[in-house]
Amino acid sequence: MIKRIEFVDPNLPSDIEKILPSILAQALINKLQNENITDNKNKSA
């Protein structure tokens, strides 16, 4: 489910390099939160 990113703005790649770490961190946090929610549902069931 990897989406291909087309660079329109020539400045965009460098911006993404700055933004990417925080995006990855947020994605990781979301993943962990989702796993915790799933675990809690499984335990309570």
N, C-alpha and C positions, 0 to 999 in steps of 0.2 A: 504494500500500500504506500509505496514511496512516490510522492508527486514530483514531477520534473519542474524545476524552476527555470523560467526563461528570464535572462537578464536584459531588461530594456534600458535601464539607466546605467551608464558606465560606472557611476559611483556606487552602485548598489552592492557589488561583491564585497567591497571593503566595509560597507555599513553592516552587511550580514556577518562578517567576521567579528565585528564588535558586538552585535546583538546575539549571535548564536549561543554563546555560553549561557546567557540568562534564559534563552528559549529552551535549551537542553535541560537546564536546572528545573525550570517550571514543568517541563514534560515529565521529568523524573519524579518530581513531587506529586504530580497528578497521578502517575502510574502507581506510586506507593500508596496514595490515598485510596485509589480504586481497589487495590489489592487488600488494604485494610478493611474497607467496607465489605468486600466479598468474604474475607475471612470471618468477620463479625457475623454476617448473615449465616455462614456455614455453621458457626459455633452455636448460634441461637436456634437453628433449625433442629 
